[in-house]
Each structure stands twice: as structure tokens, then as C-alpha cells.
């Protein structure tokens, strides 16, 4: 999934002469994805704790 997204992004930004912009955009997206994953993990952990507390 991530590889596909990166390939599509590199193809989209291929015409752009400035490779630095592409790098920054890709890094930004990776950071966003990482943050989202962390939030999701925290949410799951919170859910588990809640379940334990309820039982």
C-alpha cells in the first residue's frame, strides 16, 4: 500500500524539475502516516484498557 502510494507520488512529481520538493512532500506524507498510525495504536490500547476496566 505504502509502496504503491510512493510510486504514484514519484510519477506525479516526475515532471517537477526540483527533486527537493518531491523529497519534502514524501517525507511530510510519511510523517503524517506515522502520526496517524501512532494515534490508531493509542486508540486501540485505550480501547483495551477500557474493556478491561468494564469487565
N, CA, C and O of each residue as an XYZ file, in Angstrom:
220
protein
N       0.840     -1.210      0.000
C       0.000      0.000      0.000
C       0.876      1.261      0.000
O       0.712      2.148     -0.838
N       1.802      1.320      0.952
C       2.674      2.500      1.068
C       3.582      2.627     -0.151
O       3.799      3.720     -0.675
N       4.114      1.467     -0.593
C       4.987      1.477     -1.768
C       4.243      1.988     -2.995
O       4.773      2.787     -3.766
N       3.000      1.517     -3.170
C       2.167      1.952     -4.296
C       1.969      3.468     -4.263
O       2.105      4.147     -5.280
N       1.649      3.980     -3.086
C       1.431      5.418     -2.909
C       2.686      6.193     -3.282
O       2.622      7.205     -3.980
N       3.835      5.702     -2.804
C       5.097      6.387     -3.100
C       5.410      6.365     -4.589
O       5.881      7.356     -5.147
N       5.145      5.227     -5.230
C       5.385      5.120     -6.678
C       4.499      6.115     -7.431
O       4.965      6.816     -8.330
N       3.225      6.170     -7.057
C       2.292      7.103     -7.698
C       2.754      8.540     -7.492
O       2.722      9.352     -8.417
N       3.189      8.848     -6.259
C       3.666     10.196     -5.960
C       4.902     10.554     -6.778
O       4.997     11.655     -7.320
N       5.846      9.621     -6.865
C       7.064      9.908     -7.639
C       6.733     10.106     -9.112
O       7.354     10.928     -9.786
N       5.749      9.349     -9.617
C       5.325      9.513    -11.007
C       4.639     10.862    -11.210
O       4.805     11.504    -12.247
N       3.876     11.278    -10.217
C       3.192     12.570    -10.311
C       4.192     13.722    -10.308
O       4.027     14.708    -11.027
N       5.236     13.581     -9.483
C       6.208     14.671     -9.343
C       7.413     14.540    -10.272
O       8.338     15.351    -10.224
N       7.389     13.492    -11.134
C       8.498     13.294    -12.068
C       8.749     14.518    -12.965
O       9.903     14.884    -13.186
N       7.672     15.164    -13.489
C       7.920     16.339    -14.341
C       8.524     17.526    -13.583
O       9.123     18.416    -14.187
N       8.365     17.530    -12.278
C       8.886     18.646    -11.487
C      10.417     18.588    -11.490
O      11.016     17.582    -11.111
N      11.030     19.688    -11.926
C      12.483     19.738    -12.037
C      13.146     19.661    -10.656
O      14.209     19.061    -10.495
N      12.496     20.281     -9.666
C      13.089     20.341     -8.341
C      12.788     19.067     -7.547
O      11.680     18.874     -7.046
N      13.791     18.213     -7.447
C      13.631     16.936     -6.737
C      13.476     17.154     -5.230
O      12.903     16.316     -4.534
N      13.982     18.266     -4.738
C      13.913     18.573     -3.311
C      12.462     18.689     -2.853
O      12.118     18.212     -1.772
N      11.618     19.310     -3.653
C      10.199     19.477     -3.329
C       9.548     18.103     -3.169
O       8.792     17.859     -2.229
N       9.866     17.210     -4.119
C       9.322     15.851     -4.079
C       9.727     15.157     -2.790
O       8.905     14.523     -2.127
N      10.999     15.281     -2.441
C      11.519     14.665     -1.221
C      10.795     15.185      0.011
O      10.409     14.414      0.890
N      10.613     16.501      0.067
C       9.943     17.127      1.210
C       8.504     16.645      1.316
O       8.023     16.333      2.405
N       7.819     16.587      0.178
C       6.419     16.138      0.157
C       6.316     14.695      0.638
O       5.453     14.370      1.455
N       7.195     13.827      0.134
C       7.179     12.412      0.515
C       7.472     12.270      2.009
O       6.804     11.507      2.706
N       8.459     12.998      2.490
C       8.793     12.956      3.919
C       7.618     13.410      4.765
O       7.295     12.795      5.781
N       6.979     14.494      4.335
C       5.815     15.034      5.041
C       4.707     13.998      5.118
O       4.090     13.819      6.169
N       4.450     13.310      3.997
C       3.414     12.283      3.955
C       3.750     11.102      4.860
O       2.875     10.554      5.530
N       5.027     10.715      4.873
C       5.467      9.614      5.744
C       5.255      9.997      7.204
O       4.789      9.182      8.000
N       5.596     11.236      7.556
C       5.407     11.716      8.926
C       3.926     11.698      9.297
O       3.565     11.267     10.392
N       3.071     12.163      8.392
C       1.623     12.151      8.620
C       1.117     10.731      8.854
O       0.335     10.479      9.770
N       1.577      9.808      8.008
C       1.174      8.413      8.110
C       1.622      7.833      9.445
O       0.877      7.102     10.096
N       2.858      8.169      9.848
C       3.426      7.693     11.100
C       2.603      8.188     12.282
O       2.277      7.421     13.187
N       2.268      9.482     12.265
C       1.455     10.077     13.330
C       0.086      9.421     13.404
O      -0.412      9.141     14.495
N      -0.522      9.175     12.257
C      -1.831      8.542     12.183
C      -1.780      7.137     12.775
O      -2.667      6.733     13.527
N      -0.719      6.396     12.422
C      -0.543      5.029     12.926
C      -0.391      5.054     14.443
O      -0.985      4.236     15.145
N       0.406      5.997     14.948
C       0.605      6.114     16.401
C      -0.713      6.401     17.107
O      -1.007      5.800     18.140
N      -1.506      7.312     16.557
C      -2.796      7.657     17.144
C      -3.718      6.449     17.155
O      -4.441      6.213     18.124
N      -3.685      5.682     16.059
C      -4.503      4.474     15.949
C      -4.096      3.457     17.008
O      -4.956      2.849     17.644
N      -2.788      3.268     17.202
C      -2.274      2.332     18.206
C      -2.709      2.781     19.596
O      -3.146      1.966     20.409
N      -2.589      4.076     19.865
C      -3.010      4.616     21.161
C      -4.496      4.380     21.397
O      -4.908      4.037     22.504
N      -5.294      4.565     20.355
C      -6.732      4.359     20.445
C      -7.053      2.905     20.765
O      -7.912      2.619     21.599
N      -6.360      1.991     20.098
C      -6.569      0.557     20.337
C      -6.190      0.209     21.772
O      -6.915     -0.515     22.455
N      -5.053      0.727     22.221
C      -4.610      0.481     23.596
C      -5.621      1.013     24.598
O      -5.922      0.356     25.595
N      -6.144      2.201     24.335
C      -7.152      2.809     25.199
C      -8.405      1.937     25.246
O      -8.992      1.730     26.307
N      -8.803      1.432     24.081
C      -9.959      0.549     23.989
C      -9.771     -0.711     24.812
O     -10.693     -1.155     25.496
N      -8.579     -1.287     24.748
C      -8.267     -2.494     25.510
C      -8.373     -2.208     27.005
O      -8.961     -2.985     27.756
N      -7.794     -1.080     27.426
C      -7.834     -0.687     28.840
C      -9.270     -0.501     29.298
O      -9.640     -0.918     30.395
N     -10.080      0.129     28.450
C     -11.478      0.379     28.757
C     -12.229     -0.946     28.908
O     -13.037     -1.122     29.821
N     -11.941     -1.871     27.990
C     -12.585     -3.185     28.025
C     -12.251     -3.895     29.335
O     -13.122     -4.476     29.982
N     -10.975     -3.839     29.712
C     -10.510     -4.471     30.951
C     -11.190     -3.825     32.153
O     -11.590     -4.509     33.095
N     -11.316     -2.506     32.111
C     -11.938     -1.772     33.216
C     -13.424     -2.117     33.349
O     -13.964     -2.158     34.454
N     -14.075     -2.364     32.212
C     -15.505     -2.661     32.218
C     -15.803     -4.078     32.688
O     -16.840     -4.328     33.302
N     -14.892     -5.003     32.401
C     -15.134     -6.409     32.757
C     -14.946     -6.652     34.252
O     -15.111     -7.779     34.720
